[in-house]
Amino acid sequence: MDGLRGFVSDGRLLRLPARQSKRRVVLAHLALSFEPGRRFPEKEVDVVLRAWCAGGETDHVAVRRHLVDEGLLSRADGVYWRSGGWVDVLG
């Protein structure tokens, strides 16, 4: 996906874009890591996001916060679920 160029490479998040519209594209891509309809404990979300952020400029906690702020993940009582973003209906 063209909007990811310069921000995601080889399954890693290099950095988050400053511009909100580009950041939303990158975050929506990361949200694909979370299966719709499934609940995730915070520790599991952190494992996934740490893997994305390894070696990059952005820490996983900031990414988690952005995902929630953008409505891509929701949370309650330390449990997260995917609440937005694209869904791959062909895969």
All heavy atoms as an XYZ file, in Angstrom:
719
protein
N       0.857     -1.187      0.000
C       0.000      0.000      0.000
C       0.890      1.233      0.000
O       1.799      1.358      0.806
C      -0.901     -0.025      1.239
C      -1.888      1.102      1.252
S      -2.986      1.030      2.671
C      -3.794     -0.509      2.357
N       0.613      2.137     -0.898
C       1.466      3.299     -1.109
C       1.558      4.201      0.113
O       2.608      4.763      0.388
C       0.964      4.096     -2.316
C       1.987      5.085     -2.806
O       3.177      4.721     -2.849
O       1.601      6.218     -3.133
N       0.493      4.356      0.880
C       0.505      5.232      2.052
C       1.405      4.758      3.172
O       1.674      5.489      4.115
N       1.890      3.518      3.065
C       2.751      2.967      4.104
C       4.232      3.208      3.833
O       5.050      3.106      4.743
C       2.503      1.458      4.234
C       1.091      1.036      4.587
C       0.969     -0.483      4.563
C       0.667      1.588      5.925
N       4.545      3.530      2.606
C       5.948      3.703      2.206
C       6.642      4.737      3.091
O       6.150      5.827      3.304
C       6.024      4.131      0.749
C       7.419      4.032      0.182
C       7.437      4.252     -1.285
N       6.492      3.315     -1.917
C       5.991      3.480     -3.123
N       6.322      4.519     -3.836
N       5.157      2.615     -3.635
N       7.776      4.360      3.617
C       8.546      5.252      4.491
C       8.161      5.142      5.955
O       8.842      5.681      6.821
N       7.070      4.415      6.226
C       6.609      4.281      7.609
C       6.602      2.837      8.085
O       6.784      2.568      9.269
C       5.207      4.879      7.768
C       5.136      6.318      7.349
C       4.520      6.686      6.172
C       5.732      7.308      8.119
C       4.470      8.015      5.771
C       5.699      8.637      7.728
C       5.068      8.993      6.550
N       6.389      1.895      7.165
C       6.375      0.469      7.476
C       7.281     -0.231      6.480
O       7.192      0.016      5.275
C       4.942     -0.113      7.385
C       4.953     -1.619      7.568
C       4.027      0.547      8.410
N       8.163     -1.092      6.988
C       9.061     -1.844      6.118
C       9.346     -3.201      6.751
O       9.649     -3.281      7.953
C      10.363     -1.073      5.918
O      11.256     -1.803      5.112
N       9.242     -4.250      5.954
C       9.552     -5.609      6.420
C       8.814     -5.974      7.705
O       9.396     -6.557      8.621
C      11.063     -5.783      6.611
C      11.835     -5.638      5.313
O      11.310     -6.057      4.263
O      12.958     -5.106      5.352
N       7.539     -5.609      7.772
C       6.745     -5.958      8.948
C       7.073     -5.181     10.200
O       6.713     -5.581     11.304
N       7.737     -4.045     10.030
C       8.117     -3.209     11.175
C       7.648     -1.780     10.950
O       7.697     -1.261      9.844
C       9.638     -3.176     11.363
C      10.268     -4.496     11.665
C      10.053     -4.881     13.116
N      10.825     -6.036     13.493
C      10.312     -7.249     13.640
N       9.048     -7.459     13.399
N      11.065     -8.247     14.002
N       7.231     -1.155     12.025
C       6.872      0.255     12.000
C       8.141      1.065     12.185
O       8.813      0.951     13.213
C       5.880      0.560     13.128
C       5.487      2.022     13.311
C       4.727      2.534     12.091
C       4.648      2.180     14.570
N       8.488      1.839     11.184
C       9.686      2.672     11.272
C       9.411      3.918     12.111
O      10.207      4.314     12.950
C      10.156      3.075      9.875
C      10.422      1.922      8.900
C      10.730      2.452      7.515
C      11.540      1.042      9.429
N       8.251      4.523     11.838
C       7.825      5.712     12.577
C       6.381      5.996     12.206
O       5.877      5.513     11.199
C       8.699      6.917     12.251
C       8.671      7.335     10.794
C       9.716      8.400     10.487
N       9.759      8.668      9.068
C       9.047      9.601      8.451
N       8.241     10.389      9.134
N       9.161      9.790      7.149
N       5.723      6.797     13.024
C       4.363      7.227     12.722
C       4.411      8.563     12.000
O       5.195      9.443     12.375
C       3.542      7.382     14.006
C       2.986      6.111     14.610
C       2.279      6.417     15.928
C       2.029      5.421     13.662
N       3.604      8.734     10.984
C       3.560     10.016     10.286
C       3.028     11.123     11.189
O       2.187     10.874     12.058
C       2.577      9.774      9.131
C       2.365      8.311      9.056
C       2.713      7.745     10.386
N       3.495     12.325     10.982
C       2.997     13.474     11.734
C       1.600     13.871     11.264
O       0.745     14.228     12.070
C       3.957     14.650     11.593
N       1.365     13.785      9.961
C       0.064     14.161      9.402
C      -0.979     13.107      9.783
O      -0.786     11.919      9.557
C       0.150     14.300      7.896
C      -1.192     14.734      7.286
C      -1.167     14.749      5.804
N      -0.415     15.898      5.330
C       0.083     15.995      4.115
N      -0.060     15.004      3.262
N       0.728     17.071      3.738
N      -2.096     13.561     10.336
C      -3.133     12.668     10.854
C      -3.679     11.735      9.782
O      -3.890     10.546     10.043
C      -4.261     13.481     11.499
C      -5.235     12.665     12.332
C      -6.349     12.030     11.524
O      -6.675     12.462     10.425
N      -6.924     10.981     12.048
N      -3.901     12.210      8.587
C      -4.480     11.366      7.538
C      -3.538     10.210      7.181
O      -3.987      9.075      6.979
C      -4.821     12.195      6.303
O      -3.664     12.813      5.774
N      -2.248     10.471      7.117
C      -1.279      9.410      6.840
C      -1.129      8.488      8.040
O      -0.994      7.271      7.888
C       0.079     10.005      6.461
C       0.101     10.639      5.098
C       1.486     11.104      4.748
C       1.492     11.713      3.353
N       2.840     12.071      2.917
N      -1.135      9.067      9.237
C      -1.026      8.273     10.460
C      -2.188      7.283     10.549
O      -2.021      6.121     10.908
C      -0.971      9.177     11.694
C      -0.700      8.422     12.978
C      -0.412      9.338     14.162
N      -1.466     10.304     14.370
C      -1.318     11.631     14.280
N      -0.150     12.158     13.988
N      -2.341     12.428     14.484
N      -3.382      7.727     10.159
C      -4.572      6.869     10.186
C      -4.383      5.660      9.270
O      -4.756      4.543      9.622
C      -5.808      7.694      9.783
C      -7.073      6.919      9.585
C      -7.714      6.542     10.865
N      -8.890      5.707     10.583
C      -9.781      5.403     11.434
N      -9.688      5.851     12.666
N     -10.793      4.644     11.125
N      -3.807      5.861      8.087
C      -3.554      4.754      7.153
C      -2.600      3.746      7.784
O      -2.828      2.535      7.730
C      -3.001      5.277      5.812
C      -2.512      4.142      4.926
C      -4.057      6.108      5.097
N      -1.535      4.226      8.384
C      -0.555      3.346      9.018
C      -1.196      2.602     10.186
O      -1.034      1.378     10.331
C       0.690      4.141      9.467
C       1.618      3.278     10.311
C       1.424      4.700      8.256
N      -1.941      3.305     11.021
C      -2.582      2.666     12.164
C      -3.620      1.635     11.724
O      -3.728      0.562     12.333
C      -3.223      3.720     13.075
C      -2.237      4.608     13.819
C      -2.973      5.780     14.462
C      -1.454      3.822     14.859
N      -4.357      1.929     10.660
C      -5.335      0.964     10.148
C      -4.625     -0.310      9.674
O      -5.138     -1.416      9.848
C      -6.157      1.583      9.030
N      -3.448     -0.144      9.104
C      -2.652     -1.299      8.693
C      -2.248     -2.125      9.920
O      -2.346     -3.360      9.910
C      -1.428     -0.834      7.909
C      -0.549     -1.945      7.455
N      -0.900     -2.798      6.425
C       0.658     -2.357      7.897
C       0.073     -3.683      6.254
N       1.020     -3.439      7.132
N      -1.810     -1.472     10.972
C      -1.413     -2.179     12.191
C      -2.612     -2.868     12.839
O      -2.468     -3.962     13.411
C      -0.770     -1.216     13.189
C       0.509     -0.504     12.738
C       1.045      0.378     13.856
C       1.550     -1.474     12.277
N      -3.771     -2.254     12.754
C      -4.981     -2.835     13.349
C      -5.334     -4.180     12.726
O      -5.998     -5.005     13.366
C      -6.152     -1.863     13.227
N      -4.881     -4.424     11.491
C      -5.120     -5.715     10.848
C      -4.489     -6.867     11.628
O      -4.853     -8.025     11.420
C      -4.586     -5.706      9.412
C      -5.281     -4.771      8.435
C      -4.525     -4.739      7.109
C      -6.729     -5.187      8.227
N      -3.580     -6.566     12.535
C      -2.930     -7.583     13.369
C      -3.884     -8.174     14.395
O      -3.561     -9.191     15.020
C      -1.731     -6.982     14.106
O      -0.800     -6.466     13.198
N      -5.030     -7.535     14.582
C      -5.974     -7.957     15.610
C      -7.243     -8.494     14.952
O      -7.911     -7.782     14.213
C      -6.286     -6.794     16.555
C      -5.049     -6.287     17.240
C      -4.375     -5.175     16.738
C      -4.526     -6.940     18.333
C      -3.221     -4.718     17.338
C      -3.363     -6.487     18.942
C      -2.706     -5.375     18.447
N      -7.545     -9.743     15.236
C      -8.692    -10.413     14.632
C     -10.006     -9.784     15.103
O     -10.233     -9.653     16.310
C      -8.655    -11.889     15.039
C      -9.760    -12.720     14.490
C      -9.696    -14.153     15.007
O      -8.659    -14.575     15.538
O     -10.712    -14.837     14.875
N     -10.857     -9.390     14.158
C     -12.153     -8.832     14.547
C     -12.977     -9.855     15.338
O     -12.913    -11.055     15.073
C     -12.843     -8.530     13.206
C     -11.731     -8.453     12.210
C     -10.676     -9.402     12.707
N     -13.695     -9.365     16.336
C     -14.558    -10.223     17.134
C     -13.865    -10.925     18.278
O     -14.501    -11.626     19.056
N     -12.573    -10.764     18.395
C     -11.808    -11.404     19.457
C     -11.380    -10.371     20.491
O     -11.080     -9.235     20.146
C     -10.577    -12.078     18.856
C      -9.801    -12.861     19.857
C      -8.778    -13.783     19.213
N      -7.846    -14.143     20.267
C      -6.539    -14.002     20.197
N      -5.979    -13.556     19.105
N      -5.770    -14.316     21.216
N     -11.359    -10.757     21.757
C     -10.897     -9.898     22.851
C      -9.436    -10.219     23.144
O      -9.030    -11.380     23.134
C     -11.731    -10.126     24.115
C     -13.225     -9.966     23.919
C     -13.603     -8.535     23.900
N     -15.046     -8.394     23.701
C     -15.684     -7.274     23.792
N     -15.042     -6.163     24.072
N     -16.977     -7.210     23.596
N      -8.659     -9.173     23.407
C      -7.235     -9.321     23.665
C      -6.878     -8.686     25.002
O      -7.151     -7.504     25.205
C      -6.410     -8.608     22.577
C      -6.631     -9.137     21.198
C      -7.659     -8.645     20.404
C      -5.821    -10.127     20.682
C      -7.871     -9.127     19.128
C      -6.019    -10.621     19.395
C      -7.054    -10.119     18.627
N      -6.241     -9.424     25.904
C      -5.735     -8.786     27.124
C      -4.627     -7.800     26.745
O      -3.956     -7.960     25.717
C      -5.195     -9.939     27.960
C      -5.063    -11.096     27.039
C      -5.936    -10.846     25.847
N      -4.448     -6.782     27.579
C      -3.454     -5.743     27.280
C      -2.072     -6.332     27.027
O      -1.350     -5.868     26.140
C      -3.403     -4.728     28.425
C      -2.513     -3.547     28.111
C      -2.639     -2.448     29.137
O      -3.722     -1.828     29.227
O      -1.649     -2.209     29.845
N      -1.694     -7.351     27.771
C      -0.371     -7.959     27.576
C      -0.211     -8.521     26.163
O       0.856     -8.417     25.567
C      -0.134     -9.068     28.603
C       0.126     -8.550     29.992
C       0.402     -9.669     30.956
C       0.671     -9.110     32.338
N       1.069    -10.136     33.287
N      -1.263     -9.106     25.626
C      -1.192     -9.654     24.272
C      -1.108     -8.536     23.233
O      -0.368     -8.641     22.252
C      -2.405    -10.541     24.011
C      -2.278    -11.381     22.774
C      -3.394    -12.392     22.623
O      -4.064    -12.730     23.616
O      -3.596    -12.845     21.482
N      -1.853     -7.463     23.441
C      -1.775     -6.297     22.551
C      -0.349     -5.756     22.568
O       0.226     -5.452     21.512
C      -2.792     -5.209     22.969
C      -2.572     -3.924     22.190
C      -4.217     -5.712     22.796
N       0.233     -5.668     23.749
C       1.596     -5.147     23.868
C       2.610     -6.025     23.146
O       3.547     -5.521     22.520
C       1.975     -4.977     25.335
C       1.303     -3.776     25.978
O       0.712     -2.947     25.255
O       1.374     -3.667     27.215
N       2.448     -7.343     23.209
C       3.369     -8.246     22.504
C       3.317     -7.979     21.000
O       4.352     -7.863     20.336
C       3.037     -9.726     22.821
C       3.752    -10.670     21.856
C       3.398    -10.061     24.259
N       2.115     -7.861     20.459
C       1.949     -7.606     19.026
C       2.565     -6.256     18.652
O       3.310     -6.147     17.673
C       0.450     -7.651     18.636
C       0.247     -7.159     17.209
C      -0.102     -9.056     18.815
N       2.264     -5.234     19.433
C       2.759     -3.891     19.098
C       4.253     -3.751     19.335
O       4.929     -3.028     18.593
C       1.967     -2.835     19.873
C       0.483     -2.766     19.498
C      -0.213     -1.683     20.314
C       0.288     -2.544     18.004
N       4.794     -4.432     20.337
C       6.259     -4.414     20.527
C       6.961     -4.987     19.297
O       8.003     -4.486     18.877
C       6.655     -5.205     21.766
C       6.571     -4.435     23.033
C       7.228     -5.209     24.192
N       6.971     -4.511     25.424
C       6.145     -4.941     26.376
N       5.509     -6.086     26.233
N       5.964     -4.235     27.468
N       6.402     -6.055     18.743
C       6.998     -6.655     17.540
C       6.969     -5.656     16.384
O       7.952     -5.529     15.642
C       6.256     -7.939     17.162
N       5.863     -4.942     16.209
C       5.769     -3.925     15.164
C       6.788     -2.805     15.387
O       7.353     -2.274     14.447
C       4.372     -3.309     15.120
C       3.413     -4.032     14.247
C       2.352     -4.789     14.651
C       3.392     -4.057     12.823
N       1.686     -5.287     13.561
C       2.306     -4.844     12.425
C       4.200     -3.480     11.846
C       1.997     -5.074     11.089
C       3.895     -3.707     10.515
C       2.802     -4.500     10.153
N       6.998     -2.418     16.635
C       7.809     -1.238     16.957
C       9.290     -1.543     17.140
O      10.085     -0.608     17.288
C       7.266     -0.581     18.227
S       5.607      0.106     18.011
N       9.676     -2.803     17.143
C      11.070     -3.179     17.386
C      11.998     -2.476     16.397
O      11.826     -2.587     15.190
C      11.236     -4.691     17.284
N      12.937     -1.727     16.935
C      13.919     -1.045     16.097
C      13.443      0.245     15.465
O      14.189      0.891     14.752
N      12.211      0.627     15.721
C      11.678      1.860     15.142
C      11.769      3.023     16.105
O      12.340      2.913     17.184
N      11.182      4.136     15.704
C      11.249      5.367     16.493
C      10.090      5.529     17.472
O      10.126      6.410     18.324
C      11.244      6.580     15.559
C      12.429      6.658     14.638
C      12.340      7.833     13.681
O      11.465      8.699     13.845
O      13.161      7.883     12.758
N       9.051      4.710     17.346
C       7.831      4.887     18.131
C       7.682      3.737     19.108
O       7.891      2.581     18.747
C       6.599      4.927     17.204
O       6.842      5.884     16.174
C       5.351      5.304     17.961
N       7.289      4.037     20.343
C       7.131      2.948     21.301
C       5.714      2.382     21.235
O       4.779      3.040     20.789
C       7.565      3.374     22.698
C       6.471      3.947     23.569
O       5.494      4.517     23.052
O       6.602      3.810     24.784
N       5.589      1.141     21.666
C       4.326      0.416     21.534
C       3.188      1.040     22.323
O       2.036      0.968     21.916
C       4.514     -1.060     21.920
C       4.678     -1.286     23.374
N       5.857     -1.039     24.039
C       3.800     -1.714     24.304
C       5.707     -1.325     25.310
N       4.464     -1.735     25.505
N       3.492      1.689     23.437
C       2.446      2.317     24.255
C       1.817      3.491     23.496
O       0.591      3.660     23.494
C       3.000      2.765     25.622
C       1.946      3.518     26.422
C       3.502      1.557     26.412
N       2.635      4.269     22.827
C       2.121      5.383     22.021
C       1.252      4.859     20.880
O       0.185      5.413     20.600
C       3.270      6.225     21.478
N       1.681      3.776     20.251
C       0.900      3.200     19.154
C      -0.438      2.687     19.680
O      -1.484      2.923     19.072
C       1.697      2.076     18.445
C       0.827      1.350     17.434
C       2.938      2.642     17.780
N      -0.411      2.015     20.817
C      -1.656      1.518     21.422
C      -2.615      2.666     21.703
O      -3.799      2.602     21.394
C      -1.335      0.748     22.705
C      -2.525      0.012     23.284
C      -2.172     -0.726     24.546
N      -1.842      0.232     25.588
C      -0.918      0.066     26.529
N      -0.197     -1.033     26.561
N      -0.697      0.985     27.440
N      -2.090      3.747     22.240
C      -2.917      4.925     22.542
C      -3.508      5.516     21.260
O      -4.694      5.840     21.200
C      -2.092      5.980     23.282
C      -2.914      7.173     23.725
C      -2.139      8.210     24.535
N      -0.813      7.854     24.981
C       0.334      8.247     24.396
N       0.311      8.999     23.307
N       1.500      7.892     24.896
N      -2.696      5.622     20.219
C      -3.186      6.142     18.938
C      -4.270      5.231     18.351
O      -5.253      5.717     17.793
C      -2.049      6.285     17.928
C      -1.167      7.470     18.159
N      -1.611      8.777     18.079
C       0.155      7.555     18.451
C      -0.612      9.597     18.311
N       0.468      8.886     18.541
N      -4.086      3.918     18.445
C      -5.093      2.985     17.936
C      -6.435      3.181     18.636
O      -7.488      3.157     17.995
C      -4.614      1.539     18.098
C      -3.525      1.083     17.134
C      -2.890     -0.216     17.611
C      -4.078      0.921     15.729
N      -6.396      3.402     19.933
C      -7.632      3.641     20.698
C      -8.205      5.012     20.342
O      -9.406      5.142     20.071
C      -7.377      3.504     22.213
C      -8.590      3.964     23.018
C      -7.019      2.063     22.569
N      -7.356      6.026     20.307
C      -7.814      7.388     19.995
C      -8.457      7.472     18.608
O      -9.399      8.233     18.405
C      -6.663      8.394     20.080
C      -6.191      8.637     21.506
O      -6.884      8.215     22.455
O      -5.112      9.243     21.662
N      -7.954      6.692     17.666
C      -8.484      6.694     16.297
C      -9.698      5.784     16.141
O     -10.257      5.676     15.054
C      -7.404      6.291     15.302
C      -6.341      7.339     15.090
C      -6.852      8.558     14.330
O      -7.801      8.431     13.535
O      -6.292      9.643     14.540
N     -10.087      5.089     17.210
C     -11.257      4.216     17.141
C     -11.002      2.900     16.424
O     -11.942      2.221     16.011
N      -9.739      2.528     16.295
C      -9.400      1.264     15.645
C      -9.392      0.110     16.643
O      -9.659     -1.035     16.285
C      -8.049      1.391     14.941
C      -8.065      2.404     13.793
C      -6.654      2.787     13.381
C      -8.849      1.863     12.619
N      -9.049      0.414     17.881
C      -9.180     -0.525     18.992
C     -10.020      0.149     20.069
O      -9.934      1.365     20.252
C      -7.825     -0.889     19.610
C      -6.844     -1.732     18.819
C      -5.586     -2.005     19.659
C      -7.458     -3.048     18.367
N     -10.807     -0.658     20.762
C     -11.538     -0.169     21.935
C     -11.023     -0.927     23.136
O     -10.434     -2.007     23.006
C     -13.041     -0.400     21.772
O     -13.557      0.397     20.729
N     -11.270     -0.386     24.327
C     -10.788     -1.065     25.533
C     -11.755     -0.855     26.681
O     -12.441      0.164     26.768
C      -9.407     -0.577     25.915
C      -9.415      0.820     26.483
C      -8.084      1.201     27.108
N      -8.168      2.620     27.410
C      -7.334      3.533     26.999
N      -6.297      3.202     26.276
N      -7.511      4.785     27.307
N     -11.752     -1.831     27.550
C     -12.498     -1.752     28.811
C     -11.890     -2.775     29.754
O     -11.658     -3.927     29.370
C     -13.976     -2.041     28.599
N     -11.605     -2.338     30.964
C     -11.091     -3.237     32.016
C      -9.859     -4.026     31.577
O      -9.752     -5.225     31.852
C     -12.191     -4.199     32.475
C     -13.401     -3.461     33.022
O     -13.202     -2.438     33.701
O     -14.532     -3.890     32.736
N      -8.942     -3.382     30.866
C      -7.701     -4.031     30.461
C      -7.846     -5.004     29.303
O      -6.919     -5.753     29.007
N      -8.996     -4.999     28.648
C      -9.237     -5.875     27.504
C      -9.484     -4.994     26.280
O     -10.186     -3.994     26.351
C     -10.452     -6.800     27.757
C     -10.748     -7.653     26.539
C     -10.212     -7.670     28.975
N      -8.900     -5.393     25.157
C      -8.997     -4.633     23.907
C      -9.683     -5.477     22.847
O      -9.607     -6.700     22.859
C      -7.594     -4.261     23.405
C      -6.884     -3.270     24.282
C      -6.349     -3.655     25.509
C      -6.739     -1.950     23.887
C      -5.696     -2.741     26.325
C      -6.085     -1.029     24.688
C      -5.569     -1.432     25.899
O      -4.927     -0.519     26.702
N     -10.320     -4.817     21.905
C     -10.901     -5.474     20.741
C     -10.870     -4.507     19.578
O     -10.864     -3.304     19.754
C     -12.327     -5.971     21.009
C     -13.298     -4.886     21.372
C     -14.138     -4.216     20.523
C     -13.530     -4.333     22.668
N     -14.875     -3.287     21.215
C     -14.524     -3.338     22.543
C     -12.989     -4.578     23.943
C     -14.976     -2.587     23.621
C     -13.455     -3.828     25.011
C     -14.430     -2.858     24.834
N     -10.816     -5.086     18.394
C     -10.773     -4.271     17.189
C     -12.147     -3.689     16.921
O     -13.144     -4.410     16.866
C     -10.309     -5.129     16.018
C     -10.017     -4.278     14.825
C      -9.098     -5.005     13.891
N      -9.488     -4.633     12.552
C      -9.364     -5.404     11.506
N      -8.846     -6.601     11.628
N      -9.729     -4.989     10.333
N     -12.202     -2.403     16.739
C     -13.493     -1.713     16.552
C     -13.516     -0.851     15.306
O     -14.455     -0.097     15.083
C     -13.810     -0.873     17.799
O     -12.736     -0.008     18.104
N     -12.489     -0.948     14.492
C     -12.438     -0.148     13.272
C     -11.382     -0.664     12.327
O     -10.691     -1.636     12.608
N     -11.273      0.005     11.201
C     -10.259     -0.375     10.210
C     -10.837     -1.281      9.156
O     -12.030     -1.583      9.132
N      -9.965     -1.708      8.261
C     -10.365     -2.555      7.151
C     -10.522     -3.990      7.634
O      -9.910     -4.405      8.586
C      -9.307     -2.544      6.054
C      -8.941     -1.169      5.599
C      -9.780     -0.231      5.069
C      -7.651     -0.563      5.652
N      -9.084      0.916      4.780
C      -7.779      0.745      5.127
C      -6.404     -0.984      6.079
C      -6.706      1.599      5.011
C      -5.351     -0.127      5.969
C      -5.497      1.153      5.438
N     -11.338     -4.729      6.930
C     -11.487     -6.164      7.187
C     -11.227     -6.890      5.870
O     -11.838     -6.561      4.845
C     -12.905     -6.502      7.709
C     -13.068     -7.998      7.882
C     -13.176     -5.774      9.012
N     -10.344     -7.848      5.893
C     -10.014     -8.635      4.705
C     -11.073     -9.709      4.521
O     -11.084    -10.703      5.231
C      -8.631     -9.259      4.862
C      -8.212    -10.080      3.656
O      -8.911    -10.022      2.624
O      -7.184    -10.759      3.745
N     -11.974     -9.489      3.587
C     -13.056    -10.443      3.366
C     -12.667    -11.532      2.367
O     -13.370    -12.523      2.221
C     -14.357     -9.731      2.891
C     -14.888     -8.830      3.972
C     -14.125     -8.972      1.614
N     -11.543    -11.362      1.690
C     -11.106    -12.342      0.702
C     -10.136    -13.368      1.294
O      -9.983    -14.449      0.747
C     -10.447    -11.644     -0.492
C     -11.335    -10.666     -1.251
C     -10.545     -9.979     -2.335
C     -12.545    -11.364     -1.816
N      -9.455    -12.980      2.391
C      -8.443    -13.857      2.972
C      -9.028    -14.781      3.912
O      -8.883    -15.846      4.238
